[in-house]
Amino acid sequence: TIPYSKIRIWETEGNVIKEAFASFNLSSDSSFSGKTAMAMGKFTRNGTGWNFNVIGEPIPAEDVVQAVGYIQTNMLK
């Protein structure tokens, strides 16, 4: 386990950081223990803009090919 491991996704405007709109504290969540991949979220089109929907789930995968296969099968709806 990596102590204090955390991921944040920031919204920016140009070079200015506006806010963190997703934050994952991996070291305090036991569901990430021993996992090597994570689905952080999904972008969806909203007219002329985009929405980001937070997922924040560990993925049972050994490599990127397995991770992509898992996402395609279980998370693209």
Salt bridges, closest charged atoms under 4 A:
GLU11 OE2 - LYS18 NZ 3.56
GLU13 OE1 - LYS18 NZ 3.36
